[in-house]
Amino acid sequence: MTAFVKEEFTWDGMYLMYRGRHSKSVNMEVARPNCHPSWVGKPKPEFIARFKYGYKPYKAWINFLVKNVAVEEYIKLQEESTPVQAMRTLGYKGKC
């Protein structure tokens, strides 16, 4: 299992993504063969959550994930349900 690294998260105002390597990551040239050359050799970003309206607690989510969860564990839970349900299952008590 791979721990989250705080510096590998990106936030664009709506989407929280994770760009770090983990055991299930694939490079961008494999995931998207026509990707821009600057992406070659880099892991495909993983979707973490979308904060569409109102309060956007992305910093609290990052801190919780870094301190408590492995990348593969979160990805598996998030694929089976929703990001909010995954965080609740993992014990997150903050606002979603």
Backbone hydrogen bonds, N-H to C=O, Kabsch-Sander energy under -0.5 kcal/mol:
donor,donor_aa,acceptor,acceptor_aa,energy
4,F,69,V,-0.9
6,K,4,F,-0.5
8,E,5,V,-2.0
9,F,6,K,-1.4
10,T,17,M,-2.4
12,D,15,Y,-1.5
16,L,49,A,-3.0
17,M,10,T,-2.6
17,M,15,Y,-0.6
18,Y,46,E,-2.4
19,R,8,E,-3.1
25,S,22,H,-1.6
28,M,39,W,-0.5
28,M,42,K,-2.8
30,V,27,N,-1.2
31,A,27,N,-2.2
32,R,28,M,-3.6
35,C,32,R,-2.1
39,W,36,H,-2.4
40,V,37,P,-0.9
42,K,39,W,-2.3
44,K,26,V,-3.1
46,E,18,Y,-3.1
48,I,16,L,-2.5
49,A,16,L,-1.6
51,F,14,M,-3.2
52,K,50,R,-0.7
58,Y,56,K,-1.0
61,W,57,P,-2.1
62,I,58,Y,-2.4
63,N,59,K,-2.5
64,F,60,A,-2.4
65,L,61,W,-2.7
66,V,62,I,-2.7
67,K,63,N,-2.0
68,N,64,F,-2.0
69,V,65,L,-2.0
71,V,2,T,-3.2
74,Y,70,A,-2.1
75,I,71,V,-2.5
76,K,72,E,-2.2
77,L,73,E,-2.1
78,Q,74,Y,-3.0
79,E,75,I,-2.1
80,E,76,K,-1.4
81,S,77,L,-1.2
86,A,82,T,-2.6
87,M,83,P,-2.4
88,R,84,V,-2.3
89,T,85,Q,-2.5
90,L,86,A,-1.8
91,G,88,R,-1.3
92,Y,87,M,-2.7
